Amino acid sequence: MTSVSPIAESAVSGRPEHWHQINWGHVNRTVRGIQIRIAKATQEEDWRRVKALQRFLTRSFCGRALAVRRVTENQGRRTPGVDGVLWSTPEAKRRAVGQLKCRGYRALPLRRVRIPKANGKERLLGIPTMRDRAMQALFLLALQPVSETRADPNSYGFRPERSTADAIMQCYMLLRKKGSPQWILEADIKGCFDHIDHQWLVDNVQMDKRVLRKWLKAGVVDMGRVWETVEGTPQGGIISPTLANMALDGLEALLAEHFGAKGSKKLRKHKVGLVRYADDFIITGTSKELLETEVKPLVEKFLAVRGLTLSAEKTHVTHIDRGFDFLGWNARKYGGKLLIKPSEKNTKAFLTKCRSIIKSYNGARQAHLIWQLNPVIRGWVNYHKHQVASDAFTRVDAQLWQALWRWARRRHAKKGKRWIAKRYWRHIGNRAWTFADDTVDVTGTEKRVKLIYATDTRIKRHIKIKADANPFDPDWELYFEELRQTRMQDSLQYRRRVNSLYMQQSGRCVVCNQPISHETGWHEHHLTRRVDGGSDNLANLVLLHPTCHNQVHHQHLSVVKPASLEAS
């Protein structure tokens, strides 16, 4: 009797029997193909076709496998829900794919987690079970093409390829000129996630209504008791940010209807513009009266339909000369020139966190303290490096030096200043005072670890995404390729990738076979487009001249990696 291997079995059945047998390239391409079709149907407002394609995606093996992969590879994969179940083994993940079915599905209550906020209040998070998370991830795959196609152009929160840096750059573009609006309505929605009207979501979100109702009415386990949820979409759910965005989408179109569309005389008169990141947003205008008497009531009416209200303590009108805080930055005009700097509140919170780390490592080795501080410093610096942050970086370095000096003095109260300086600081490069330590890694190799200094980071303006760009529209594929390349050029990872491709191709363009140089320039081309599920792996990339790259996309030419390159 001939035995059948697991691989052979999977080949006969058409579906892999084991998690590690799944062809993820095929899975991604299949899902992206369906998502593109959903986005196209949404553009045409063919809602019957949208519903059919969504149903097909949520019931497909590829969609279910990708949903399980997402929830088992993200940061919350080790956080269980109320059932205490985790999918931590390949066998459990493969079984989970078969469990993602709509028939008989019942959402379990969420586990309440309280996260302290900077203002002393608490942020309430709801942790779904692994199965509920995977179901949300699955239906998000089908919903996201719709939400991206219908989203407000200047909404930047919880959307692919968009970030806070894009939002603040839009503020800069709105306010930088001499004739730009001078008044700003700073708005914040009171408990946005907690108060969205359930019926509005059911009536207006283009997805399976039965499944959506089950999530919204699942309830919350808190203090050993199950509490009913009558409003809101809980923070912590994978699909919650998208639902919140869809609830707020349409505000920009409403403002354009009343105060003028882009390029109109009416808009030039009122200068009403919106920049939104999740539930935080600003609206510009020509006068304080316009914002208070016309714009604000219109916004309140828009939100009331969705069960939402503006926060009285965080909503006010201010002049650009006084400045305003938005997303951790302060935007203000000094003598008619707009400068965007790290806000005092944000800088203070960062320094408080660093001082807390330093204090908690009072008896630890210097290297361990550096390893704890570096990620915090790197994250804060990278967040602010696109704006006018040189003075803030200098001040932060000085404050951290003082905190570290006090830390060292406490450890050696009977030692002199010269001894302490020699013990904890090194002369590295052009800096005489570098907080560093010599240590030995797990392989026995000696190495030096040093503290990151904020002033070592170069300030460079962020390249903002175009407001209308849609990652699910194939017409935008070339734009996104160029945008990613431009944003990545200063990255060491990017430089290594380009060098590898350049050496593989012997320095020549794959299309025209002519040399690639700094004079000619180059573009990265994905053999399998990202919108079709292509990856950023070297096997899926080639270097082309910019002209050749445009030619490939506009004429829909097929590019194949030479056999010698594939072998390498």
ZIPEQUI-V646927 format. One record per residue. RES is the residue in one letter. PHI is phi in radians with two decimals (NA if undefined). Layout:
res=[RES/RES]
phi=[PHI/PHI]
This chain:
res=[M/T/S/V/S/P/I/A/E/S/A/V/S/G/R/P/E/H/W/H/Q/I/N/W/G/H/V/N/R/T/V/R/G/I/Q/I/R/I/A/K/A/T/Q/E/E/D/W/R/R/V/K/A/L/Q/R/F/L/T/R/S/F/C/G/R/A/L/A/V/R/R/V/T/E/N/Q/G/R/R/T/P/G/V/D/G/V/L/W/S/T/P/E/A/K/R/R/A/V/G/Q/L/K/C/R/G/Y/R/A/L/P/L/R/R/V/R/I/P/K/A/N/G/K/E/R/L/L/G/I/P/T/M/R/D/R/A/M/Q/A/L/F/L/L/A/L/Q/P/V/S/E/T/R/A/D/P/N/S/Y/G/F/R/P/E/R/S/T/A/D/A/I/M/Q/C/Y/M/L/L/R/K/K/G/S/P/Q/W/I/L/E/A/D/I/K/G/C/F/D/H/I/D/H/Q/W/L/V/D/N/V/Q/M/D/K/R/V/L/R/K/W/L/K/A/G/V/V/D/M/G/R/V/W/E/T/V/E/G/T/P/Q/G/G/I/I/S/P/T/L/A/N/M/A/L/D/G/L/E/A/L/L/A/E/H/F/G/A/K/G/S/K/K/L/R/K/H/K/V/G/L/V/R/Y/A/D/D/F/I/I/T/G/T/S/K/E/L/L/E/T/E/V/K/P/L/V/E/K/F/L/A/V/R/G/L/T/L/S/A/E/K/T/H/V/T/H/I/D/R/G/F/D/F/L/G/W/N/A/R/K/Y/G/G/K/L/L/I/K/P/S/E/K/N/T/K/A/F/L/T/K/C/R/S/I/I/K/S/Y/N/G/A/R/Q/A/H/L/I/W/Q/L/N/P/V/I/R/G/W/V/N/Y/H/K/H/Q/V/A/S/D/A/F/T/R/V/D/A/Q/L/W/Q/A/L/W/R/W/A/R/R/R/H/A/K/K/G/K/R/W/I/A/K/R/Y/W/R/H/I/G/N/R/A/W/T/F/A/D/D/T/V/D/V/T/G/T/E/K/R/V/K/L/I/Y/A/T/D/T/R/I/K/R/H/I/K/I/K/A/D/A/N/P/F/D/P/D/W/E/L/Y/F/E/E/L/R/Q/T/R/M/Q/D/S/L/Q/Y/R/R/R/V/N/S/L/Y/M/Q/Q/S/G/R/C/V/V/C/N/Q/P/I/S/H/E/T/G/W/H/E/H/H/L/T/R/R/V/D/G/G/S/D/N/L/A/N/L/V/L/L/H/P/T/C/H/N/Q/V/H/H/Q/H/L/S/V/V/K/P/A/S/L/E/A/S]
phi=[NA/-1.50/-1.43/-1.89/-1.28/-1.00/-1.17/-1.13/-1.03/-1.14/-1.17/-1.19/-1.31/1.58/-2.26/-1.13/-1.54/-2.19/-1.01/-1.35/-1.57/-1.19/-1.49/-1.24/-1.06/-1.12/-1.05/-1.10/-1.12/-1.12/-1.11/-1.09/-1.05/-1.18/-1.08/-1.08/-1.14/-1.13/-1.09/-1.11/-1.12/-1.15/-1.03/-1.48/0.98/-1.62/-1.21/-1.12/-1.21/-1.00/-1.07/-1.15/-1.18/-1.09/-1.09/-1.10/-1.16/-1.24/-1.86/-1.43/-1.11/-1.08/-1.10/-1.18/-1.13/-1.16/-1.14/-1.10/-1.05/-1.09/-1.38/-1.77/-2.14/-1.55/-1.18/-1.58/-1.16/-1.73/-1.85/-1.41/-1.58/-1.19/-1.50/1.24/-1.55/-2.21/-1.77/-1.83/-2.03/-1.01/-1.12/-1.13/-1.14/-1.16/-1.13/-1.10/-1.01/-1.29/-1.49/-1.46/-2.20/-1.33/-1.17/1.37/-1.27/-2.40/-1.34/-1.50/-1.06/-1.53/-1.59/-1.33/-2.26/-1.84/-1.99/-1.17/-1.77/-1.13/-1.48/1.62/-1.45/-2.09/-1.70/-1.60/-1.87/-1.98/-1.72/-1.28/-1.24/-1.04/-1.13/-1.15/-1.09/-1.15/-1.12/-1.14/-1.10/-1.13/-1.27/-1.16/-0.98/-1.49/-1.55/-1.05/-1.02/-1.24/-1.12/-1.21/-1.25/-1.79/-1.26/-1.08/-0.99/-1.82/-1.80/-2.18/-1.61/0.98/-2.27/-1.07/1.19/-2.20/-2.68/-1.09/-1.08/-1.17/-1.11/-1.24/-1.18/-1.15/-1.03/-1.06/-1.19/-1.28/-1.98/-1.27/-1.38/-1.12/-1.58/-1.24/-1.03/-1.79/-2.02/-2.30/-1.65/-1.53/-2.18/-2.52/-1.50/-1.29/0.90/-0.96/-1.11/-1.49/-2.19/-1.08/-1.20/-1.09/-1.15/-1.09/-1.09/-1.09/-1.34/-2.10/-1.59/-1.46/-2.72/-1.04/-1.15/-1.11/-1.16/-1.06/-1.06/-1.10/-1.18/-1.18/-1.77/-1.15/1.55/-2.38/-1.64/-2.49/1.00/1.30/-2.38/-1.57/-1.90/-1.29/-1.84/-1.88/-2.71/1.47/-2.11/-1.15/-1.16/2.13/-1.36/-1.11/-1.54/-1.02/-1.03/-1.18/-1.09/-1.13/-1.07/-1.15/-1.19/-1.65/-1.14/1.94/-1.16/-1.13/-1.14/-1.11/-1.12/-1.13/-1.13/-1.55/-2.12/1.86/-1.45/-1.02/1.52/-1.53/-1.13/-1.07/-1.19/-1.11/-1.35/-1.60/0.95/-1.54/-2.39/-2.08/-2.29/-2.24/-2.20/1.00/-1.73/-1.74/-2.67/-2.17/-2.29/-1.63/-2.88/-1.39/-2.60/-1.17/-1.11/-1.05/-1.22/-1.39/-1.70/-2.05/-1.26/-1.03/-1.04/-1.15/-1.14/-1.07/-1.15/-1.06/-1.27/-1.04/-1.05/-1.70/1.43/-2.03/-2.42/-1.37/-1.34/-1.11/-1.32/-1.94/-1.94/-2.81/-1.81/-2.40/-1.61/-1.11/-1.21/-1.51/1.48/-2.61/-1.69/-2.65/1.06/1.62/-2.00/-2.06/-1.85/-2.74/-1.69/-2.01/1.07/1.52/-1.87/-1.42/-2.18/-1.97/-2.16/-1.03/-1.20/-1.08/-1.10/-1.16/-1.12/-1.09/-1.10/-1.12/-1.15/-1.06/-1.12/-1.12/-1.11/-1.13/-1.12/-1.05/-1.14/-1.26/-1.83/-1.09/-1.84/-1.55/-1.18/-1.05/-1.07/-1.13/-1.12/-1.08/-1.10/-1.38/-1.36/-1.00/-1.08/-1.17/-1.14/-1.05/-1.12/-1.18/-1.15/-1.11/-1.17/-1.80/-1.23/-1.62/-2.09/-1.37/-2.12/-1.04/-1.12/-1.12/-1.10/-1.08/-1.13/-1.11/-1.04/-1.14/-1.15/-1.18/-1.06/-1.09/-1.13/-1.24/-1.15/-1.11/-1.06/-1.20/-1.14/-1.13/-1.25/-2.35/-1.12/-1.72/-1.69/-1.39/-1.14/-1.12/-1.11/-1.11/-1.07/-1.19/-1.27/-1.96/-2.08/-2.20/-1.67/-2.17/1.13/-1.63/-1.83/-1.40/-2.01/-1.89/-1.24/-2.58/-2.55/-1.64/-2.45/-2.15/-1.43/-1.14/-1.52/1.53/-1.50/-1.33/-2.63/-1.90/-1.85/-2.33/-1.30/-1.32/-1.89/-1.06/-1.22/-1.36/-1.53/-1.38/-1.42/-2.50/-1.09/-1.29/-1.49/-1.34/-1.24/-1.16/-1.05/-1.55/-1.10/-2.18/-1.18/-1.76/-1.84/-1.01/-1.14/-1.70/-1.08/-1.06/-1.06/-1.19/-1.06/-1.19/-1.12/-1.07/-1.12/-1.09/-1.24/-1.59/-1.04/-1.51/-1.48/-1.08/-1.05/-1.13/-1.07/-1.11/-1.14/-1.11/-1.06/-1.10/-1.13/-1.07/-1.18/-1.07/-1.60/0.98/1.30/-2.13/-1.20/-1.21/-1.46/-1.77/1.10/-1.74/-1.05/-1.78/-2.52/-1.14/-1.22/-1.33/1.33/-2.71/-2.26/-1.45/-2.06/-1.53/-1.08/-1.82/-1.00/-1.09/-1.16/-1.74/1.69/-1.20/-1.77/-1.70/-1.18/-1.02/-1.10/-1.83/-2.18/-2.43/-1.71/-2.25/-1.10/-0.93/-1.14/-1.11/-1.12/-1.09/-1.07/-1.03/-1.29/-1.30/-1.71/0.98/-1.37/-1.66/-1.98/-2.13/-1.22/-0.98/-1.01/-1.11/-1.31/-1.11/-1.17/-1.33]
